[in-house]
Amino acid sequence: MTTFWRPAEGGVSVAVKVQPKSRRPGVQGRAPAADGERLRIGVAEAAEAGRANRAACAALARALDLPASAVAVTGGATSREKTLRVAGDPAALATRLEAL
């Protein structure tokens, strides 16, 4: 199984699976997927008008102790399976991501 993140220019790309209207918001560990492993993120918000996307970015930023502006959706904006880009030093982010 491949890891859920990979280095990218100026940061890392993180494959996530977002669960809108979750009873347990926040990072919930890893989940298998057809294309490899994904980070599971639960959000209390509904998937309407981008609210779940913003909440997923904020949850990952909190888990990595970064400002919310450091995380953005780069793929899958209307899907539960998304790609988030985290800005920062890839080596430092790798250590934090592996701890999740």
C-alpha positions as CSV (number, residue, x, y, z in Angstrom):
1,M,0.0,0.0,0.0
2,T,1.4,3.4,-0.9
3,T,1.5,6.3,1.5
4,F,-1.2,8.9,1.5
5,W,1.1,11.9,0.9
6,R,3.9,12.8,-1.5
7,P,6.3,15.7,-1.9
8,A,5.2,18.5,-4.2
9,E,6.7,21.9,-5.1
10,G,6.7,24.1,-2.0
11,G,5.0,21.5,0.2
12,V,3.2,18.1,0.0
13,S,0.1,16.7,-1.6
14,V,-2.1,14.7,0.7
15,A,-4.8,12.2,-0.5
16,V,-7.8,12.4,1.8
17,K,-11.3,10.9,2.2
18,V,-13.7,13.4,3.7
19,Q,-16.8,12.4,5.7
20,P,-19.3,15.3,5.7
21,K,-21.8,15.5,8.7
22,S,-19.5,13.4,10.8
23,R,-20.3,12.9,14.5
24,R,-16.5,12.8,15.1
25,P,-14.9,15.8,13.4
26,G,-11.1,15.8,12.8
27,V,-8.4,13.5,11.5
28,Q,-9.5,9.9,12.0
29,G,-6.6,7.9,10.8
30,R,-5.9,6.2,7.5
31,A,-8.2,4.4,5.1
32,P,-7.5,2.0,2.2
33,A,-8.6,3.1,-1.2
34,A,-8.4,1.6,-4.7
35,D,-5.4,3.9,-5.6
36,G,-3.6,3.5,-2.3
37,E,-3.9,4.8,1.3
38,R,-5.9,8.0,2.2
39,L,-6.1,10.1,5.3
40,R,-9.6,10.1,6.7
41,I,-11.0,13.4,7.8
42,G,-14.5,13.9,9.4
43,V,-16.2,17.3,9.3
44,A,-19.4,18.4,10.9
45,E,-20.4,20.6,8.0
46,A,-22.5,19.5,5.1
47,A,-21.1,19.2,1.6
48,E,-22.8,22.4,0.4
49,A,-21.2,25.6,-1.1
50,G,-17.7,24.3,-0.3
51,R,-18.2,24.3,3.5
52,A,-17.0,20.7,3.9
53,N,-13.9,21.5,1.8
54,R,-13.0,24.5,4.0
55,A,-13.6,22.4,7.1
56,A,-11.4,19.6,5.9
57,C,-8.6,22.0,5.1
58,A,-9.0,23.5,8.6
59,A,-9.0,20.1,10.3
60,L,-5.8,19.1,8.5
61,A,-4.1,22.4,9.3
62,R,-5.0,22.0,13.0
63,A,-3.6,18.4,13.1
64,L,-0.4,19.7,11.5
65,D,-0.2,22.8,13.7
66,L,-0.3,25.1,10.7
67,P,-2.5,28.1,9.8
68,A,-5.6,27.2,7.8
69,S,-4.3,29.2,4.8
70,A,-1.5,26.7,4.4
71,V,-3.9,24.0,3.2
72,A,-6.0,24.1,0.0
73,V,-8.0,21.7,-2.1
74,T,-6.2,20.9,-5.4
75,G,-8.3,18.0,-6.7
76,G,-11.7,16.4,-6.1
77,A,-13.5,19.5,-4.9
78,T,-17.0,17.8,-5.4
79,S,-15.9,14.3,-4.4
80,R,-15.3,12.7,-1.0
81,E,-11.9,11.7,-2.2
82,K,-9.8,14.8,-2.5
83,T,-6.2,16.0,-2.9
84,L,-5.1,18.7,-0.5
85,R,-1.9,20.7,-0.9
86,V,-0.1,21.6,2.3
87,A,2.4,24.5,1.9
88,G,5.7,24.3,3.8
89,D,8.9,22.4,4.1
90,P,8.3,18.8,2.7
91,A,10.8,17.2,5.2
92,A,9.2,18.8,8.2
93,L,5.7,18.1,7.0
94,A,6.6,14.4,6.3
95,T,7.4,13.9,10.0
96,R,4.1,15.4,11.1
97,L,2.1,13.5,8.5
98,E,3.6,10.2,9.5
99,A,2.6,10.8,13.1
100,L,-1.1,11.1,12.1
